[in-house]
Amino acid sequence: MATKHVLLLHAGGDSKRVPWANPMGKAFLPVPYLAGDNPDGPVPLLFDHILAVSASARQAFKNQGGIFIMTGDVLPCFDASNLLLPDDAACIVTAPTTLDVASNHGVVVASKDGTEAQNYSLCLVDNLLQKPTVSELVEGQAILDDGRALLDTGIIAVRGKAWQELVSLAYSSSQTMIEEIITSRKELSLYEDLVAAWVPTKHEWLRDRPFGKELIAALGRHKMFSFCSYDFSFLHFGTSAEVLDHLAGSYSGLVGRRHMCSVPETTACDIAATTVILCSKISAGVSIGEDSLVYDSSLSGRVRIGSQSIVVGVNIHELHGDSPQIIGSSTCFTLPDRHCLWEVPLVNSMGRVMVYCGLHDNPKVSMDRDGTFCGKPWKNVLEDLKIQDTDIWDTSNLDKCLWNARLFPIMSPPEMLSVGLWLMGSSGCDPDGKVSRMWRKSRRVSLEELHRSIDYHQLCMDSAKHQADLAAAVAKSCMTYGLLGRNLFQLCEEMLGNDSSSVEVCKELLTFCPSHGDQYSGVLPQSRGYQVKMDLLRASGDLSTASLVEEKVWASVASETASAIKYGSKEPSSSATTSSNGNLRPKKVVVELPVRVDFVGGWSDTPPWSLERPGCVLNMAISLEGRLPVGATTEATEDHHGVLIEDDVDRKVCIDDLSSISCPFKEDDPFRLVKSALIVTGILGHELLSTSGLKIRTWANVPRGSGLGTSSILAAAVVKCLFQLMEDDGGDDNVARAVLVVEQIMGTGGGWQDQIGGLYPGIKCTQSFPGQPLRLQVVPLLASPQLIQELEQRLLVVFTGQVRLAHRVLEKVVTRYLRRDSLLISSIRRLAELARAGREALMNGEVDELGGIMLEAWGLHQELDPFCSNSLVDELFALADPYCCGYKLVGAGGGGFALLLARSPGHAVDLRRVLRDSAAGLDVTVYDWNVAVPLPR
């Protein structure tokens, strides 16, 4: 246990406060922040956001085990990746807050001495106060110089030996001590005792507590620190009203308001734009007011939901006035403003219960203390309904409150709706008293009884089936109307999480596939259609057919790329021209090129993205160790016919039969790059090859799997040589587009940024615009000598020693794009935006700003491919972080070269020395480099 990393999530307060926002508990509240990026995925829960924060904090533990404690009703908003944890100690996360907030929570008194930085401070904890008064804050010296106090956020980290001793305490303590600690202390007291064991000033107080001396002996050798984050804020989900406030407040711009839902057109219903609808089916005729939340429900017929209301797990079907189960003349169900409605199954097949109450009702406030039901004082409720307190409370109940009021009947859904209208005070719903008599005769439960009787397993099963049915309905609509934007793969996953019947739905969806090729040829790429078909086949269990269709997916991507690439005024096959004297001219061509390092924008250049959406990349051509590392020579020969290919490791092949050069090529063919270039340039169809031979030699003085775009740049060198040999248009723009086709024929895929980076010198920002043909716009950065010098002094180009294979990563990313993965699309779109921002930063000489852009780009690359980093890379970046303002791996990541942008030239010198003398055992190599500037004319 001492080597593990444990997340301990406290349930968070008394669950009586928010039973209606989600019956599963506060930690599982739907919180759709950032949900708009992934509208076809599961609705994010508060737990998901908490887990994301804790995952970021994980790196602060480094190589030591530990425990990270958080509360399940609070979403902390801070950059947990910047958390600083002392070795072998406990640490409590604090934040400055006003005294009115501090007086209702825990307050930490920190030592005046410690580490102070721009965004945080790290000090020893001197004391801990619980809900202190102002006088207690003053007496305890808890008030800071600015008049605030340090809030105990409930986040505690225990690391290293302090964690080991906490584990040892649990394992070695006597059963008596464990029982005493668990049963005799209240929740808060146990927390306070544990913290006190790490705070020396609390030891005297703790010694008088049961087993206090034992706690001091076990834990007191280590200290507790306060990590105060100055950029910390938190969202507390303690009440139903707070849930709605956080969805409509300052963070409302992050809220996905329609997520995995079926909503009719605006002319058939009335749904406010600010309403949040999650995992729900809304039919025609339903109206929902402003700032309401509808989750995991199905509403149809004449249903009116007021403003600032919450509806969870409710199924209301068409209401008919002539139904014997509907009491009253109205066939419309109305939930008033600021009300909540939720429905749950009961254990032992007892049925279902529908609960209705006011948004601001507090279940724990008694009638004597002005408690409310549906927003009205209990005395008014009893008077209006003409019932007695003995009808809903036992005489033994001293506190008559909503928590123990037996209000909610177990009956059929239509009857429960009728009773609900009556209990909520709807006028005219019980003119003859039938509803009240039915309510009195029914079996009823209180909230207290209900929470002991909820069938949570059935609740989860019902929710999963409901969401699977929704996913199936959305998928059918997509198949029927065009497949254009939804993630069918994710919808299938949602369906298959239900039961075997979903397989039949997937098979049914397959019947829609064949018609789409013709009907949507102008807007639906063939590769997208094949990807959908492959996903449906796999979901249906037909794996063999799915494999065959997968081949068509990649063949379609290659075909679409080739169709979009037109270089010169001729097709590749039309380049079989002759010179005036019947010989290939010139006899020999040599092309040497730099490699490229990309600052930001990669992936937006890759087909099929770049064929359908704009792309933008900021990169730079560089030489390594004083030379251009990539090159090729082509030479027309008369001493032999055919093609002779050699590389820089003395491998060679002589091909006499030119017709044998055809794709597809084997993955292990070392000459497939040159062979693909021969096909794309059209030189194989040149009539003069019948009387002359061709010798091609290539080299790349760069480590394999470098991420510097070596393969594409080498292809560019070969293509440029062949074009010049044929006296064809060997312009860089034509060569760059031709290399795109070369990579598709090779089967490696890839975008345009690598060849652009090598063909065009210096720093450039390149944009692509989809169309027939694909248009590339290369904008060189007019960099001053001072900027070039600063970059060369501050930027370290480091080989990690890790070999990466870009095409494996590329397959995953392209597949996600073909599936229309919304998270991926938003990430690549942001990378393209950052490329433009990076260009502006460099144009203004803001090198530090470029560092921040590189860091954000690195984070986005890890979202696109979680395996683009590894433990060695993480160690390298952790070691470099104090010296750098930015860093990332070049290319697709996974290994290869890293860019480390130092904070200053001095920091770069220090970092180079640290890497050379690294005690961490990092076997990395720092390369000398220079910007490959344009040659003078």
C-alpha positions, -999 to +999 in steps of 0.1 A: +000+000+000+028+024+008+039+024-029+004+030-042-013+062-052-048+063-036-076+087-042-100+090-012-132+107-021-154+118+008-191+117+001-194+153+010-218+165+037-253+152+046-271+137+016-304+150+028-295+184+012-295+172-024-316+141-029-334+155-059-305+167-081-295+131-084-307+101-063-273+085-067-256+111-045-238+144-048-206+130-063-227+116-093-245+149-101-245+156-139-222+186-144-220+192-182-190+215-182-171+211-214-198+186-225-203+205-258-170+191-269-184+156-268-221+157-273-224+119-281-205+107-251-217+100-215-228+131-196-199+143-174-206+138-137-191+158-108-170+127-101-155+128-136-143+164-131-130+156-096-111+126-111-096+149-138-083+172-111-068+144-091-052+129-122-034+162-128-023+163-091-009+128-095+024+140-110+031+160-078+037+127-060+065+119-084+081+085-074+067+084-039+034+067-029+007+086-012-030+094-007-050+123-022-081+132-002-109+152-018-146+159-011-174+147-034-196+178-032-169+203-042-153+210-076-120+227-070-110+250-099-072+253-101-042+239-120-035+208-100-005+201-122+013+230-104+007+214-070+040+213-049+042+186-023+071+184+002+088+150+005+077+127+033+050+150+047+013+159+047+000+189+028-033+206+029-044+228+000-056+262+011-069+294-006-074+329+007-110+337+014-132+363+030-140+360+067-177+354+061-168+323+041-141+313+065-164+314+095-185+286+080-157+263+071-123+251+083-095+276+085-058+269+084-033+290+103+000+289+084+035+299+096+048+333+085+080+316+072+080+295+041+083+295+003+066+324-015+060+324-053+038+343-077+009+319-077+014+300-044+030+298-010+042+268+009+044+270+047+041+248+078+007+246+094+005+261+129-031+255+137-065+244+124-097+261+133-132+247+127-160+273+118-143+299+139-159+332+150-141+365+141-128+368+176-114+332+174-098+341+140-081+371+156-071+352+187-057+324+166-037+348+144-055+334+114-062+367+096-038+375+068-024+410+061-050+416+035-079+408+059-086+374+046-080+339+060-068+306+046-097+283+037-093+246+043-104+233+009-107+197+021-079+186-002-051+168+016-021+150+002+001+127+023+033+115+006+063+093+012+072+083+047+042+102+062+019+080+040+038+049+050+033+056+087-004+063+081-006+029+064+014+013+092-010+028+117-039+011+100-022-023+098-005-024+133-031-008+155-051-029+179-087-037+170-098-017+200-080+014+189-094+011+153-129+007+166-125+036+190-112+058+162-140+048+139-170+046+161-165+070+191-154+100+171-177+121+149-166+126+113-152+160+119-134+151+151-116+122+134-104+145+106-093+171+132-074+144+152-055+132+122-045+167+111-036+175+147-011+146+148+009+164+121+007+199+137+030+202+168+010+231+183-020+208+185-002+179+203-010+191+238-047+193+229-046+159+212-030+141+242-062+145+261-082+128+234-088+090+234-058+074+218-044+108+211-009+098+223-009+068+200-018+090+170+010+115+179+035+086+183+025+071+149+022+102+128+039+131+147+074+126+133+063+143+101+049+178+095+019+192+077+023+220+052-001+244+037+000+248-001-019+281-007-030+285-043-037+322-052-056+311-083-080+287-065-117+288-066-143+261-059-179+252-067-199+238-039-227+215-048-244+215-014-280+223-024-302+219-054-302+257-059-264+257-060-265+231-088-287+254-110-266+284-100-234+268-112-250+259-145-263+294-150-236+315-133-201+326-143-192+292-158-223+290-179-203+294-211-187+260-204-220+242-201-232+218-228-270+225-227-280+197-251-263+164-245-273+130-258-309+141-261-338+140-285-355+174-288-382+183-314-381+213-337-388+247-321-422+250-338-434+218-320-424+227-284-413+256-262-379+250-246-359+280-232-324+284-246-309+284-211-324+250-202-300+221-198-313+188-212-292+158-206-299+122-217-335+129-222-362+125-248-385+155-252-416+151-274-438+177-292-460+197-270-436+200-240-426+234-226-396+240-203-388+273-187-355+291-182-325+278-163-340+244-156-323+210-156-339+179-172-318+147-168-323+111-177-360+116-184-387+111-211-414+138-214-443+137-238-478+151-241-489+183-225-461+187-199-451+221-186-419+225-166-414+259-150-382+279-147-353+270-124-367+235-119-351+201-118-365+169-134-345+137-129-353+101-139-390+109-147-410+092-175-442+111-184-461+096-213-491+110-232-518+122-208-554+114-218-584+130-200-606+100-204-581+076-187-596+062-155-563+067-138-562+104-144-581+123-117-595+157-126-604+173-159-570+186-168-548+165-191-518+188-186-491+182-160-474+214-147-444+216-125-443+251-111-413+274-111-385+266-087-397+230-081-381+195-084-395+163-096-377+129-095-386+093-097-369+061-083-376+023-082-380+006-048-364-026-037-383-059-037-404-049-067-424-026-045-430-002-074-418+033-081-421+066-063-423+101-077-411+129-054-420+165-057-408+194-036-396+230-038-361+239-050-353+257-018-370+233+006-345+221+033-355+186+044-340+191+079-358+223+089-388+215+111-422+229+109-416+248+142-386+265+126-405+276+095-397+246+074-413+245+039-428+221+014-430+233-022-419+267-010-447+272+014-446+270+052-459+237+066-488+253+084-501+268+051-496+234+033-517+215+059-543+242+058-545+243+020-546+205+016-571+201+045-549+175+062-536+171+098-500+168+109-508+133+121-516+123+085-479+126+076-460+124+109-459+099+137-466+113+171-432+101+182-415+125+157-402+155+176-388+172+145-417+174+120-399+181+088-398+172+051-372+144+057-396+123+078-430+134+063-448+104+048-460+123+017-452+103-013-476+075-024-467+042-042-492+040-071-494+041-108-475+069-127-507+087-138-521+086-102-488+099-088-489+128-113-524+136-102-514+135-065-484+155-073-504+183-088-526+183-057-497+183-032-480+211-050-511+232-047-523+232-083-557+249-083-587+230-096-570+196-097-592+181-069-627+196-072-645+166-057-619+154-032-611+121-050-574+128-052-571+136-014-591+104-006-569+083-029-538+099-012-550+091+023-557+055+014-524+049-003-492+034+010-469+064+015-432+068+023-410+096+036-377+108+021-360+090+051-377+057+043-373+062+006-335+065+008-333+032+026-356+016+000-342+028-034-332-001-057-300+014-069-292-015-091-325-012-109-320+026-110-287+021-129-302-005-152-331+017-161-308+046-167-285+026-189-314+012-210-329+047-214-296+061-226-290+032-250-325+037-265-317+074-269-284+065-286-302+041-309-327+068-319-300+094-326-280+068-346-311+059-367-316+096-375-280+100-385-282+070-408-315+082-423-305+119-429-268+118-437-241+107-413-226+142-415-216+152-380-224+126-353-200+101-338-217+068-347-189+048-331-196+064-297-234+060-301-228+023-308-208+020-276-237+036-257-261+011-272-239-019-267-235-011-230-272-021-226-279-056-238-278-080-267-308-064-284-286-035-293-267-058-317-299-062-337-302-024-338-267-021-352-275-047-379-306-027-388-285+004-391-263-014-416-291-016-441-290+022-445-253+023-455-253+014-493-275+044-503-254+071-489-225+070-514-247+084-542-271+105-522-245+125-503-215+123-527-209+161-525-209+164-487-201+129-474-166+117-481-164+080-490-139+074-463-164+086-437-191+063-451-168+033-450-157+041-414-193+042-403-200+008-420-169-007-404-179+004-369-214-009-374-201-043-386-179-046-355-207-036-332-228-063-349-201-089-344-191-093-380-154-089-376-143-105-408-164-082-430-153-053-409-116-060-417-124-060-454-142-026-451-113-012-431-090-017-461-115+004-481-114+031-455-076+037-460-079+032-497-105+059-498-084+083-477-055+078-502-078+082-532-094+114-518-059+128-511-047+121-546-079+137-560-072+169-541-036+171-551-030+187-585+005+200-591+014+220-622-011+219-651-007+182-657-017+150-642+012+129-628+009+104-656+011+130-683+047+139-675+061+115-702+077+142-723+109+143-743+135+169-746+147+182-779+177+159-781+160+128-768+179+125-735+170+131-698+183+165-688+202+173-666+222+142-662+226+144-624+206+163-597+215+167-561+190+180-535+200+186-498+173+197-473+171+206-436+148+189-412+119+207-395+108+213-359+072+222-354+061+247-327+024+242-331-004+232-355+005+197-363-024+173-371-043+202-389-022+194-420-031+157-421-056+142-445-085+138-444-087+168-420-068+191-444-091+179-473-122+190-454-112+218-430-086+246-429-052+238-414-024+260-400+011+250-389+040+271-375+073+253-380+110+260-387+137+245-409+169+237-391+203+222-398+219+197-374+255+197-363+263+223-390+249+205-421+217+198-440+210+162-429+186+149-456+193+145-493+190+126-525+208+123-559+193+111-592+214+104-622+205+093-657+228+064-668+235+048-701+255+018-689+224+000-676+186+001-680+161+000-652+163+017-618+191+013-592+182+025-557+208+028-529+205+042-494+230+054-467+233+020-450+246+003-482+212-014-491+206-014-528+182-029-553+183-030-591+149-031-608+150-041-645+113-046-650+097-012-644+062-027-645+070-045-612+070-011-594+034-010-583+016-005-551+007-017-525+041-021-511+051-043-482+056-025-449+091-039-446+102-028-481+131-004-474+127+012-508+089+018-509+095+056-504+115+059-536+093+035-555+062+055-545+080+087-557+087+070-591+050+063-595+037+098-584+061+118-605+052+098-636+088+091-646+081+054-650+060+064-680+087+085-695+096+071-729+133+079-725+136+053-697+135+028-725+170+039-737+185+051-704+187+039-668+182+057-635+203+057-604+189+071-571+208+074-538+192+087-506+206+096-471+193+109-438+218+117-411+191+117-384+182+091-358+154+068-368+120+078-355+132+113-348+099+131-353+117+157-374+097+149-405+126+130-420+106+105-441+085+132-458+115+155-463+134+126-479+104+120-501+105+157-510+142+154-519+136+124-542+105+140-559+123+173-564+153+154-580+130+135-603+111+166-614+143+184-622+157+154-640+126+154-662+128+192-665+092+193-651+079+218-626+100+211-595+087+241-576+084+236-538+046+240-539+042+212-564+067+190-547+049+195-513+016+184-527+031+154-546+047+141-514+012+139-498+003+114-525+036+096-521+028+090-484-006+077-491+008+053-517+034+042-491+006+035-467+021+058-440-003+087-444+009+120-431+002+157-438+019+185-457+038+202-428+069+180-429+078+186-465+068+223-463+091+225-432+121+211-451+115+226-486+110+262-474+138+277-453+135+296-420+104+300-399+070+300-417+033+298-409+016+277-435-022+275-440-041+250-461-075+255-476-096+225-487-108+222-522-100+208-556-071+212-557-059+216-521-044+251-517-013+258-496-003+293-485+033+295-471+039+328-453+076+331-443+083+349-410+104+379-416+125+373-385+151+398-374+187+387-367+180+393-330+151+370-330+170+342-348+199+347-323+176+345-293+159+313-306+192+297-313+204+306-278+173+296-259+159+266-278+174+232-270+168+204-296+171+172-276+170+136-289+152+115-262+166+082-275+130+069-278+121+056-313+086+065-324+065+053-354+043+081-366+020+061-388+007+040-358-003+072-340-017+086-372-040+057-378-056+063-343-060+100-349-074+096-384-098+069-373-111+092-345-116+120-371-135+097-395-157+089-366-163+126-360-149+125-325-159+159-312-131+161-286-105+155-314-121+180-337-121+207-311-085+199-302-071+201-337-091+233-344-074+248-313-040+237-325-046+256-358-056+287-338-025+284-317-003+283-348-016+317-358-012+330-323+024+316-323+032+335-355+020+368-339+040+361-308+072+356-328+065+386-351+063+407-319+094+391-304+074+375-276+094+343-272+081+336-237+046+337-251+056+311-277+066+289-248+032+291-233+017+282-267+040+252-269+029+239-235-008+242-245-001+224-277+017+196-258-014+192-237-036+190-267-013+164-283-017+142-252-055+145-256-052+134-292-030+105-283-025+096-246+005+075-255+024+104-272+044+107-240+061+081-218+079+079-184+113+090-199+097+120-216+078+129-184+111+127-165+129+149-191+102+176-190+100+175-151+138+180-150+136+208-176+106+226-161+124+250-137+146+262-166+119+264-194+089+285-204+078+258-228+085+223-241+070+196-263+079+167-285+082+174-322+059+157-347+033+132-334+052+125-302+058+091-286+095+097-286+120+112-310+132+148-305+120+173-279+120+211-280+130+228-247+125+266-248+146+280-219+135+311-200+168+329-210+201+321-227+216+316-192+189+291-183+196+273-216+233+269-207+224+256-172+199+232-187+224+219-212+248+212-184+222+195-162+212+172-191+248+164-198+255+156-161+220+142-153+220+122-121+186+109-131+202+087-157+185+103-187+203+091-218+195+120-240+215+140-266+215+177-271+221+186-307+237+218-320+214+234-345+209+265-366+179+280-384+182+271-421+178+306-435+172+314-471+202+315-494+211+350-506+200+357-541 
